[in-house]
Amino acid sequence: MGFGAGESDVSEGASAAGNRVTFSRLELNRILNLYGRMVSDGEWRDYAIDFLKDRAVFSIFRRASEIPIYRIEKDPRLARKQGAYSVISASGQVLRRGHELERVLLVIDRKLALV
């Protein structure tokens, strides 16, 4: 299963393999760097990645048996409107949405830095 082979254009959306939306290599690298820092701080313990037909989802768990505390989603259908990227809390509230993954992820970085 590929990660989009380094593509950064979110308007393309689906990968050639099975018409699934994926994170590009650069996007996944940024998400995993954040994830690694939070694991080393003891905040997060597990993750899951889902490549669906309409969106890609990176779910972050505090423990493997819980519901995800955050979901990082890429939905190419929203790329021209509100932005393809969003961070969603466990309650389903959209914490931030935008066109640039780096800026959207700041909501998680800042929130955990304040604790």
C-alpha positions as CSV (number, residue, x, y, z in Angstrom):
1,M,0.0,0.0,0.0
2,G,1.6,3.3,-1.1
3,F,1.5,6.6,0.7
4,G,1.0,8.7,-2.4
5,A,4.7,8.6,-3.5
6,G,5.5,12.0,-2.2
7,E,2.6,13.9,-3.8
8,S,1.6,17.1,-2.0
9,D,-1.3,18.2,-4.1
10,V,-4.4,17.5,-1.9
11,S,-6.8,18.3,-4.7
12,E,-5.8,15.1,-6.5
13,G,-7.2,13.2,-3.5
14,A,-7.3,9.5,-4.4
15,S,-4.3,7.3,-5.0
16,A,-4.1,5.1,-8.0
17,A,-4.2,2.0,-5.8
18,G,-7.8,1.2,-5.2
19,N,-9.1,4.9,-5.4
20,R,-8.3,5.5,-1.7
21,V,-7.3,8.8,-0.3
22,T,-3.9,8.6,1.3
23,F,-1.4,10.8,3.1
24,S,1.6,11.7,1.1
25,R,5.0,10.7,2.4
26,L,5.7,14.3,3.5
27,E,2.3,14.6,5.3
28,L,2.8,11.2,7.0
29,N,6.3,12.2,8.1
30,R,5.1,15.4,9.7
31,I,2.3,13.5,11.6
32,L,4.6,10.7,12.7
33,N,7.2,13.3,14.0
34,L,4.5,14.9,16.2
35,Y,3.3,11.4,17.2
36,G,6.9,10.3,18.2
37,R,7.4,13.4,20.4
38,M,4.1,12.8,22.2
39,V,4.9,9.1,22.7
40,S,8.3,10.0,24.2
41,D,6.5,12.4,26.5
42,G,4.1,9.6,27.6
43,E,1.0,11.4,26.3
44,W,0.1,9.0,23.4
45,R,0.5,5.3,23.1
46,D,-1.1,4.0,19.9
47,Y,-2.3,5.0,16.5
48,A,-4.3,3.8,13.5
49,I,-4.3,4.8,9.9
50,D,-7.3,4.4,7.7
51,F,-7.3,5.1,3.9
52,L,-10.9,5.4,2.9
53,K,-12.6,6.2,-0.4
54,D,-13.4,9.8,0.6
55,R,-10.7,10.6,3.2
56,A,-7.6,9.5,5.0
57,V,-7.6,9.3,8.8
58,F,-4.8,9.1,11.4
59,S,-6.3,8.3,14.8
60,I,-4.3,8.9,18.0
61,F,-5.0,6.9,21.1
62,R,-3.9,7.4,24.7
63,R,-4.4,3.6,25.2
64,A,-5.1,1.0,22.6
65,S,-8.5,0.0,24.1
66,E,-9.9,3.5,24.0
67,I,-11.6,5.7,21.4
68,P,-9.1,8.0,19.6
69,I,-8.4,11.3,21.5
70,Y,-7.6,13.0,18.2
71,R,-8.3,12.3,14.5
72,I,-6.2,14.0,11.8
73,E,-8.2,13.8,8.6
74,K,-7.5,14.6,5.0
75,D,-10.6,15.1,2.9
76,P,-9.8,16.3,-0.6
77,R,-13.4,17.3,-1.3
78,L,-13.0,20.2,1.1
79,A,-9.6,21.3,-0.4
80,R,-11.1,24.3,-2.3
81,K,-13.5,25.3,0.5
82,Q,-12.5,25.1,4.2
83,G,-9.3,23.1,3.6
84,A,-8.6,19.4,3.2
85,Y,-7.0,18.9,6.7
86,S,-8.7,18.9,10.1
87,V,-8.1,17.8,13.6
88,I,-11.1,16.4,15.4
89,S,-11.4,15.7,19.2
90,A,-12.8,12.6,20.8
91,S,-16.1,14.3,21.2
92,G,-16.3,15.0,17.4
93,Q,-15.6,18.7,17.7
94,V,-13.5,20.1,14.8
95,L,-10.6,21.8,16.6
96,R,-9.0,23.2,13.5
97,R,-9.5,23.0,9.8
98,G,-7.3,24.4,7.0
99,H,-5.4,24.1,3.8
100,E,-1.9,23.5,5.3
101,L,-1.3,20.4,7.5
102,E,1.5,22.1,9.4
103,R,-0.8,24.9,10.6
104,V,-3.7,22.6,11.4
105,L,-1.4,20.4,13.6
106,L,-0.4,23.4,15.8
107,V,-3.7,23.0,17.7
108,I,-2.4,19.7,19.1
109,D,1.1,21.0,19.7
110,R,-0.1,24.0,21.6
111,K,-2.7,22.3,23.6
112,L,-0.3,19.7,24.9
113,A,2.4,22.2,25.5
114,L,0.1,24.1,27.9
115,V,-0.5,21.1,30.1
